[in-house]
């Protein structure tokens, strides 16, 4: 969470007796984009034939325990960052460019100015340490598993077409046919372009779209038919965990984020024609095979538009604080939908409120047909296809 920084609990440990550091370690390691600090220090230590704790002793004072690199992150205070910069032979400013958790907003806040470091579990700040692409890491000379810092529990390597998560690289880079991951990789490329062109607003709107899609994903009756089709090549993915859902729904999340962005551009310019925008969105959903005309389907859209009404203060996103636009997706969105739990604090809608499936009738006219009730013979939960 932005605006919060890790705090020190006066960890104990031996203080290095070597005095002021005057030179860097003999062997340096190449930077991996967005690498976690803990992962980088480990690679630096092993490259120099040292145990990681030996390097940390040179950096400052902290706990002796060396936790799992996939479940924790290493935080430094300003003095420890200065010492690490000496060890690696580059400026502290350069380290802050390549290691997200040594940036000013995430530096360890300590009771004294003495160099100090601390391991913190990733869940404490709703951030994630995700396995780096092993092919990208190998290209940078990494011989050990490397981990990167992420605001989501997953990562897509567009260069090598890999989906990675917070498991080890060998488990996370699932061996799936390239054609299965192609829509995911393409969607990730589009998301990157979208967020670069939209600025901080793009990340917030992607977070909104990501949350909105949770409403349709959580309820089998509302799951988009296009997701059912796309899911079939992934028979071994555990969909009880929320994040593999992105393997299936990513293209629609990006498309919806773009539709939200279109709404926001016109809203901020004072040129928003809401009925026309809703009609455009209905056409998009028609292609996806979902009836946006039905209230239960339209619920996330109705809630989102109610929180993004035209106001005299243009240029501001409702419920999106400027200070929070670099935080995790769960903290960026103005919507309450979360994967696996539906709407926070509310029970799921009645099971018999929507039992429809799209079809093309005579003369190409689209329509909707009734489906069996959930739990009865003939019903289908699209997330349990095998």
BELVENVEN-V259221 format. One record per run of one state. SS is the DSSP state (H for helix, E for strand, C for the rest). FROM is the first residue (numbers start at 1). TO is the last residue. If there is no record, write none. Layout:
[[SS:FROM:TO] [SS:FROM:TO]]
This chain:
[[C:1:6] [E:7:7] [C:8:34] [E:35:35] [C:36:36] [H:37:47] [C:48:51] [H:52:59] [C:60:60] [E:61:61] [C:62:71] [E:72:76] [C:77:77] [H:78:88] [C:89:91] [H:92:98] [C:99:99] [H:100:102] [C:103:103] [H:104:106] [C:107:108] [E:109:109] [C:110:115] [E:116:121] [H:122:125] [C:126:127] [E:128:131] [C:132:133] [H:134:139] [C:140:146] [E:147:150] [C:151:153] [E:154:157] [C:158:161] [E:162:165] [C:166:168] [H:169:172] [C:173:177] [H:178:198] [C:199:199] [H:200:218] [C:219:219] [H:220:222] [C:223:224] [H:225:231] [C:232:242] [H:243:269] [C:270:273] [H:274:288] [C:289:294] [H:295:306] [C:307:321] [H:322:324] [C:325:328] [H:329:332] [C:333:336] [E:337:338] [C:339:341] [E:342:343] [C:344:355] [E:356:360] [C:361:361] [H:362:364] [C:365:365] [E:366:370] [C:371:381] [H:382:384] [C:385:386]]
